[in-house]
Amino acid sequence: MPAALPQLASVLVVDDSTVQRDYAIALCRELGVQMVYEAANGSEAVDLLTMLVLPPELMIVDLEMPGMDGIELIQQMSLRKLDIPLIVASSREQSLIHSVETMGSNLGLRMVAGLQKPLQLETLRGALRHFDPLTGASSAKPARKLPSFAVETLAAAIDQGGISVHYQPKVDIRTGIVRGVEALARWQHPQFGFVPPDAFIPVAEKHGLIHRLTLSVMAQALAQVAVWNTRGLRLSVAVNFSPRLLERPSLVQEISALVDRHGLQTDQVVLEITESHVVAYLGTALGVLARLRLKGFGLSIDDYGTGFSSMQQLARIPFTELKIDRSFVHGAHHRRNLRVILQSALEMARQLELVTVAEGIETVEDWQLLQHFGCTIGQGYLIARPMPADDLPRWLKGHQKRLHELRAEEPRLTGAAI
């Protein structure tokens, strides 16, 4: 039997049902919780939290309760700055539970899990497996404080080669075989250390450095792909492309010249464009994108489903690839709403004859679901994290040993063979 959780000293169970509350308390005690408080509704819970000198390290909250229900309780906790990690437990549908989880996260609360009743010991244990009572951290990554820096510092890093490129493999969903990589900008600053892309890319866009940054990343990536070509490893490379660049009619010639310089074919290069931003630059953008497609470059609609004009963009722009955002992939195997959206997007892409790429794959269950739905390409931590180019050969050797785990099972033949 897995070890108990002695470090979890106190829990507050909020549930209007005496039977359900007693059952949850019994599970907590079986998991080694030393002190279990209880409340029959949100109002009682708020009153109890006001009186306690030491707040509980975790709360398990039902949704349907008389008076102040679980949703109101979570909202009140946010208003009152009651920073206590939460597990939502309800007999209602999973989609409603996940909506409340999302609400709580957006209110700044630490949501550990959303579980359906009746609670099970192993389910509760699994929810707490990655939970740290000392920090309240769950498997979700804590919010990062982005470093601030002078624009001149970023400009110097771009011009002096301080922005390097890491590569995340993209593999065939059915076979696990590597088909390409995504090139990702990385900045290791001598003072700040690792500067995440979401800190410096918006700065580059705002201050007119995005053109220099993109061409620097692309030049490094294409040079690396050329090296791999000479070694018999023919991979495509996807490069993130700011829609702001689409205002430049000269861009088509600049990118074409880079491809020619490294002796590559244009079909080895995929330009990933975030769909929610293209509309702002539609006038010039359509001409640039059409010319790039005419020359044979792949065009990927990135983060599909996160904007408000996805289908409109697909109708306007000659995309060759649809990249589904991780928010529709991660956890889709146990969330019906995500499964329906994911399957619909993949089916639409199939009818439009688009390559489909699912990002953010972290579990075998989501990988197998994507196989079942007919997705083309996958990437995510289940396969590999982004890595320097020199690490790819070693990763490839290890990945070959995993192919039998990743391959889709071939349908069995029935009846006599002809």
Rosetta blueprint (number, residue, H / E / L):
1 M L
2 P L
3 A L
4 A L
5 L L
6 P L
7 Q L
8 L L
9 A L
10 S E
11 V E
12 L E
13 V E
14 V E
15 D L
16 D L
17 S L
18 T H
19 V H
20 Q H
21 R H
22 D H
23 Y H
24 A H
25 I H
26 A H
27 L H
28 C H
29 R H
30 E H
31 L L
32 G L
33 V L
34 Q L
35 M E
36 V E
37 Y E
38 E E
39 A E
40 A L
41 N L
42 G H
43 S H
44 E H
45 A H
46 V H
47 D H
48 L H
49 L H
50 T H
51 M H
52 L L
53 V L
54 L L
55 P L
56 P L
57 E L
58 L E
59 M E
60 I E
61 V E
62 D L
63 L L
64 E L
65 M L
66 P L
67 G L
68 M L
69 D L
70 G H
71 I H
72 E H
73 L H
74 I H
75 Q H
76 Q H
77 M H
78 S H
79 L H
80 R L
81 K L
82 L L
83 D L
84 I L
85 P L
86 L E
87 I E
88 V E
89 A E
90 S E
91 S L
92 R L
93 E L
94 Q H
95 S H
96 L H
97 I H
98 H H
99 S H
100 V H
101 E H
102 T H
103 M H
104 G H
105 S H
106 N H
107 L L
108 G L
109 L L
110 R L
111 M E
112 V E
113 A E
114 G E
115 L E
116 Q E
117 K L
118 P L
119 L L
120 Q L
121 L H
122 E H
123 T H
124 L H
125 R H
126 G H
127 A H
128 L H
129 R L
130 H L
131 F L
132 D E
133 P L
134 L L
135 T L
136 G L
137 A E
138 S L
139 S L
140 A L
141 K L
142 P L
143 A L
144 R L
145 K L
146 L L
147 P L
148 S L
149 F L
150 A L
151 V H
152 E H
153 T H
154 L H
155 A H
156 A H
157 A H
158 I H
159 D H
160 Q L
161 G L
162 G L
163 I E
164 S E
165 V E
166 H E
167 Y E
168 Q E
169 P E
170 K E
171 V E
172 D E
173 I L
174 R L
175 T L
176 G L
177 I L
178 V E
179 R E
180 G E
181 V E
182 E E
183 A E
184 L E
185 A E
186 R E
187 W E
188 Q E
189 H E
190 P L
191 Q L
192 F L
193 G E
194 F E
195 V E
196 P L
197 P H
198 D H
199 A H
200 F H
201 I H
202 P H
203 V H
204 A H
205 E H
206 K H
207 H L
208 G L
209 L L
210 I H
211 H H
212 R H
213 L H
214 T H
215 L H
216 S H
217 V H
218 M H
219 A H
220 Q H
221 A H
222 L H
223 A H
224 Q H
225 V H
226 A H
227 V H
228 W H
229 N H
230 T H
231 R L
232 G L
233 L L
234 R L
235 L L
236 S E
237 V E
238 A E
239 V E
240 N E
241 F E
242 S L
243 P H
244 R H
245 L H
246 L H
247 E H
248 R L
249 P L
250 S L
251 L H
252 V H
253 Q H
254 E H
255 I H
256 S H
257 A H
258 L H
259 V H
260 D H
261 R H
262 H L
263 G L
264 L L
265 Q L
266 T H
267 D H
268 Q H
269 V E
270 V E
271 L E
272 E E
273 I E
274 T E
275 E H
276 S H
277 H H
278 V H
279 V H
280 A H
281 Y H
282 L H
283 G H
284 T H
285 A H
286 L H
287 G H
288 V H
289 L H
290 A H
291 R H
292 L H
293 R H
294 L H
295 K L
296 G L
297 F L
298 G E
299 L E
300 S E
301 I E
302 D E
303 D E
304 Y E
305 G L
306 T L
307 G L
308 F L
309 S L
310 S H
311 M H
312 Q H
313 Q H
314 L H
315 A H
316 R H
317 I L
318 P L
319 F L
320 T L
321 E E
322 L E
323 K E
324 I E
325 D L
326 R H
327 S H
328 F H
329 V L
330 H L
331 G L
332 A H
333 H H
334 H H
335 R L
336 R H
337 N H
338 L H
339 R H
340 V H
341 I H
342 L H
343 Q H
344 S H
345 A H
346 L H
347 E H
348 M H
349 A H
350 R H
351 Q H
352 L L
353 E L
354 L L
355 V E
356 T E
357 V E
358 A E
359 E L
360 G L
361 I L
362 E L
363 T L
364 V H
365 E H
366 D H
367 W H
368 Q H
369 L H
370 L H
371 Q H
372 H H
373 F H
374 G L
375 C L
376 T L
377 I E
378 G E
379 Q L
380 G L
381 Y L
382 L L
383 I L
384 A L
385 R L
386 P L
387 M E
388 P L
389 A H
390 D H
391 D H
392 L H
393 P H
394 R H
395 W H
396 L H
397 K H
398 G H
399 H H
400 Q H
401 K L
402 R L
403 L H
404 H H
405 E H
406 L H
407 R L
408 A L
409 E L
410 E L
411 P L
412 R L
413 L L
414 T L
415 G L
416 A L
417 A L
418 I L
